[in-house]
């Protein structure tokens, strides 16, 4: 890919102590009119460990050096004069970030910034929404035994949050049993409809549906618009989209999706430093949410509550405009990055599947910048522990970082047995810093393990 270049540049303002200081008072420039500069991908990600094939952007993302530099400016401003930072800089800078984000999530009305709060991560956003739901059970708005619906492949922390907040308050939890591998979105829609019918039976009502936009492990793009529409048709009270991987990975249009609550991390695929996410609340819902950490801003709206939860480092929340500047250096901006990442990861996934004699876990149209690639069954991945041990072996011995998923249901669903049964999948990512040689290293490492007669049972249970 060739980044766009420009000779134009902007001179940053300076604070009294000489630190470069963002202009928070002037109007936010339309993103299309922002100057575009050349970008050297190698230098922007020179802080990556040398020699490590990082095929796991999905878990933690990666922040370029230019955005880290902008973050350091805010950190120094705070340390130089904390009182001035908290009272004069913090809230305008948070507002600047929220306004900059709006076009990337389908919001056009300037007043919609009140619907957007910046929080630490999608897990925090889930806690905010699920706390709200728990109150409705404990305060009598919902009846004990009413249902919270979630996907079987919901993120583990969110699953536990559902039980910690809502089930404890009296809700019954129903999981949608999704098959994997998948052949089409219809597989998900069919199972979702069946679970909704179950949830609305025997005098119960489905009060909340928690739906992933992109499931984590296994990784699949979920037809969220269709599922939200089904929820509306079936009378589900509220819908929460856990889209931790979405922004920068797939198109995000919160108004078109139509959920009550939608969250996505900005540090995974949108080049922000960890940890920052947004939580969008549909009009009429925002005022009912509160941050679990209660500060003196309680009751002033979630954006304010989230923007002052005590003394902490807010700098990752403040550099969203700088992350946008970075993505706009590439041809096509974030849309171009998404398209190229998707095309390349599918190409590399198919290459790996062909080399290993396996298949992808889902068709390309249900993939994003991550795909699931079947691992040879002869590796003997028979448990989550095996998957973790194999992942550690690839990291330590072959310098490849890639998550491994154990599909515990595969043998039962497919009626398969024996060494050819594919029970493990590698989840590979592609981001702008990745190169083909890294995927070839993974390919060759697995082939060597197969040729050496390796099986996961050979690894000590004490392996990291």
Buried (B, 14 or more C-beta within 10 A) or exposed (E): EEBBEEEEEEEEEEBEEEBBBBEBEEEBEEBEEBEBBEBEBEEBBEEEEEEEBBBBBBEEBBBBBBBBEBBBBBBBBBEBBEEBBBEEBBBEBBBBBBBBBBEBBBBEEEEBBBBBBBBBBBBBBBBBBBBBBBBBBEEEEBEEEBBBBBBBBBBEBBBEBBBBBBBEBBBBBBBBEBBBBBEEBEBBBEBBBEBBEBBBEEEBBBBBBBBBBBBBBBBBBBBBBBBBBBBEEBEBBBBBBBBBBBBBBBBBEBBEBBBBBBBBBBBBBBBBBBBBBBBBBBEEBBEEBBBEBEBEBEEEBBBBBBBBBEEEEBBBBBBBBBBBBBBBBBBBBBBBBBBBBBEBBBBBBBBBBEBBEBBBBBBBEBBBBBBBBBBBBBBBBBEEBBBBBBBBBBBEEBBBBBBBBBBEBBBEEBEEEEEEBBBBBBBBBBBBBBEEEBBBBBBEBBEEBBEEEBBBEEBEEEBE
